[in-house]
């Protein structure tokens, strides 16, 4: 039976660790993780809560980052496209893939990453923990549960859950609606299109996991 693990990891060579340690007030949320043409590892992250000037300077000096670009610049948040270094980086994403795990959410702050990952079974989680031990990555398990047992988030990512809760609180789901996408966009600090896409994905996953039980 699959299990969902929430844990923290830390190591100097993990992606963005030098930047997050240099700007401890900044929080980054993982939006997408992928491999581009040429097997270049890429991540898309939202950054908020800190000094963006200091953050950009730290990115330039971060040896785990090969290049970076701002995709979206909002009042309180920025969306970054980060190309990860292939030489100075300790990657954990391949380790997830090797054990058949599925990343669900990730948040980094002050040099520490908090992750929520779905593993096919406890043995797969144990294999990942062993990987962390061998690579000298500090691993601390915070929560472990089975889907449908104690999973009150129904496997929503943190940004999806945040969007749904915000939409409910401002009356976006009321009939008639008490709030618009513009209101939600301002509340969350992201564009209207991003709000709309996040809500659609959240609702789709909620129906799939909570109602259909997939």
C-alpha positions as CSV (number, residue, x, y, z in Angstrom):
1,X,0.0,0.0,0.0
2,X,1.3,3.5,-0.9
3,X,2.2,5.9,1.9
4,X,2.5,9.7,1.9
5,X,5.5,11.1,3.8
6,X,6.0,14.6,4.9
7,X,9.6,15.3,5.8
8,X,12.4,17.9,5.8
9,X,15.8,17.6,4.0
10,X,18.9,19.7,4.2
11,X,22.3,19.6,2.7
12,X,24.6,22.4,1.4
13,X,24.4,21.0,-2.2
14,X,20.6,20.7,-2.5
15,X,19.0,23.0,-5.0
16,X,18.8,26.6,-3.8
17,X,20.2,25.8,-0.3
18,X,22.9,28.6,-0.5
19,X,20.4,31.1,-1.7
20,X,17.8,30.2,1.0
21,X,20.5,30.3,3.7
22,X,21.6,33.8,2.5
23,X,18.1,35.2,2.4
24,X,16.3,33.3,5.3
25,X,13.2,35.5,5.1
26,X,12.4,34.2,1.7
27,X,10.0,31.3,1.1
28,X,10.0,29.3,-2.1
29,X,7.2,27.0,-3.2
30,X,7.8,24.3,-5.8
31,X,5.4,24.8,-8.7
32,X,6.9,22.4,-11.3
33,X,9.9,20.1,-11.7
34,X,11.0,18.8,-15.0
35,X,13.9,17.8,-17.3
36,X,14.3,20.0,-20.4
37,X,15.9,19.0,-23.7
38,X,19.4,17.8,-23.2
39,X,18.5,16.4,-19.7
40,X,18.8,19.8,-18.1
41,X,17.0,19.7,-14.7
42,X,14.6,22.7,-14.3
43,X,12.4,23.8,-11.5
44,X,9.7,26.5,-11.4
45,X,9.2,28.1,-8.0
46,X,7.2,30.9,-6.4
47,X,9.3,33.2,-4.1
48,X,7.7,35.4,-1.5
49,X,8.2,37.0,1.9
50,X,11.8,38.2,1.6
51,X,14.1,40.8,0.0
52,X,14.0,40.1,-3.7
53,X,17.1,42.2,-4.4
54,X,19.1,40.1,-2.0
55,X,17.5,37.0,-3.4
56,X,18.5,37.8,-7.0
57,X,22.0,38.6,-5.9
58,X,22.2,35.3,-4.0
59,X,21.0,33.4,-7.0
60,X,23.9,34.8,-9.1
61,X,26.3,33.3,-6.5
62,X,24.5,30.0,-6.0
63,X,26.6,27.2,-7.4
64,X,23.6,24.8,-7.4
65,X,21.9,27.1,-10.0
66,X,23.2,27.4,-13.6
67,X,20.8,30.1,-14.7
68,X,17.6,31.8,-13.5
69,X,14.9,34.0,-15.1
70,X,11.8,35.7,-13.7
71,X,8.6,34.5,-15.5
72,X,6.1,36.5,-13.6
73,X,6.7,39.6,-11.4
74,X,3.8,40.5,-9.0
75,X,3.6,42.8,-6.1
76,X,4.3,40.2,-3.4
77,X,5.5,37.2,-5.3
78,X,7.8,36.3,-8.2
79,X,7.8,33.2,-10.4
80,X,11.2,32.0,-11.2
81,X,12.5,29.5,-13.8
82,X,15.7,27.9,-12.5
83,X,18.1,25.7,-14.5
84,X,20.0,23.6,-12.0
85,X,23.7,23.1,-12.1
86,X,24.8,19.6,-13.2
87,X,28.2,19.8,-11.4
88,X,27.6,21.3,-8.0
89,X,24.2,19.9,-7.3
90,X,23.1,17.0,-5.2
91,X,19.8,16.0,-7.0
92,X,17.1,14.1,-5.1
93,X,14.5,14.0,-7.9
94,X,16.2,11.0,-9.6
95,X,16.1,9.2,-6.2
96,X,12.3,9.7,-6.1
97,X,12.0,8.3,-9.6
98,X,14.2,5.4,-8.8
99,X,11.9,4.2,-6.0
100,X,8.7,5.0,-7.9
101,X,7.8,8.0,-5.7
102,X,5.6,11.0,-6.8
103,X,6.5,14.5,-5.5
104,X,3.3,16.3,-4.3
105,X,4.5,19.5,-2.7
106,X,7.7,21.3,-1.7
107,X,8.6,24.4,0.2
108,X,12.0,25.8,1.1
109,X,13.0,28.3,3.7
110,X,16.2,29.2,5.5
111,X,18.0,26.4,3.8
112,X,15.6,23.6,4.6
113,X,13.2,21.9,2.2
114,X,9.9,20.5,3.5
115,X,8.5,17.9,1.0
116,X,5.3,15.9,0.7
117,X,6.0,12.7,-1.4
118,X,3.9,9.7,-2.2
119,X,5.9,6.4,-2.0
120,X,4.6,3.1,-3.4
121,X,5.2,1.4,-0.1
122,X,7.2,1.8,3.1
123,X,10.2,-0.1,1.6
124,X,10.5,2.6,-1.0
125,X,10.5,5.3,1.7
126,X,13.2,3.3,3.5
127,X,15.2,3.1,0.3
128,X,15.0,6.9,-0.1
129,X,16.0,7.4,3.6
130,X,19.0,5.2,2.9
131,X,19.9,7.3,-0.1
132,X,19.8,10.5,2.1
133,X,22.1,8.8,4.6
134,X,24.6,7.7,2.0
135,X,24.6,11.3,0.5
136,X,24.9,13.0,3.9
137,X,21.5,14.7,3.5
138,X,19.8,15.5,6.8
139,X,16.4,13.7,6.7
140,X,13.7,14.2,9.3
141,X,10.3,12.5,8.9
142,X,7.5,14.7,10.2
143,X,4.4,12.8,9.2
144,X,3.5,9.4,7.6
145,X,0.1,8.3,6.6
146,X,-1.8,6.2,4.0
147,X,-4.0,7.9,1.3
148,X,-7.6,8.0,2.4
149,X,-6.7,7.2,6.0
150,X,-5.4,10.5,7.6
151,X,-5.1,12.5,4.4
152,X,-7.3,15.5,5.1
153,X,-5.8,17.3,2.1
154,X,-6.8,14.7,-0.4
155,X,-3.3,14.9,-2.0
156,X,-3.7,18.5,-3.0
157,X,-0.5,20.5,-3.3
158,X,0.1,23.3,-0.9
159,X,-0.6,26.0,-3.5
160,X,-3.8,24.2,-4.6
161,X,-5.0,23.9,-1.0
162,X,-4.2,27.5,-0.4
163,X,-6.2,28.6,-3.5
164,X,-9.2,26.5,-2.5
165,X,-9.3,27.8,1.1
166,X,-8.9,31.4,-0.1
167,X,-11.7,31.0,-2.6
168,X,-14.0,29.6,0.0
169,X,-13.1,32.3,2.5
170,X,-13.8,35.2,0.2
171,X,-17.1,33.7,-1.1
172,X,-15.9,32.7,-4.6
173,X,-18.0,29.5,-4.5
174,X,-21.1,31.3,-3.3
175,X,-24.2,31.6,-5.6
176,X,-24.1,34.4,-6.6
177,X,-20.4,34.9,-6.1
178,X,-19.2,37.3,-3.5
179,X,-15.7,37.6,-5.0
180,X,-14.1,37.6,-8.4
181,X,-10.9,36.2,-9.8
182,X,-9.4,39.7,-9.4
183,X,-10.1,39.5,-5.7
184,X,-8.5,36.1,-5.4
185,X,-5.6,37.2,-7.5
186,X,-4.9,40.1,-5.2
187,X,-5.3,37.9,-2.1
188,X,-2.9,35.2,-3.3
189,X,-0.5,37.5,-5.0
190,X,-0.6,35.7,-8.4
191,X,-2.1,36.4,-11.8
192,X,-5.8,35.7,-12.6
193,X,-4.8,33.0,-15.0
194,X,-2.6,31.3,-12.4
195,X,-5.5,31.4,-9.9
196,X,-7.9,29.9,-12.5
197,X,-5.5,27.1,-13.4
198,X,-4.7,26.3,-9.8
199,X,-8.4,26.1,-8.9
200,X,-9.2,23.9,-11.9
201,X,-6.4,21.5,-11.0
202,X,-7.4,21.5,-7.3
203,X,-11.0,20.8,-8.1
204,X,-10.1,18.0,-10.5
205,X,-7.8,16.3,-8.0
206,X,-10.4,16.8,-5.2
207,X,-13.1,15.0,-7.3
208,X,-10.6,12.3,-8.3
209,X,-9.4,11.5,-4.8
210,X,-12.3,12.5,-2.5
211,X,-15.2,11.3,-4.5
212,X,-14.0,8.8,-7.1
213,X,-11.3,7.4,-4.8
214,X,-8.6,7.2,-7.4
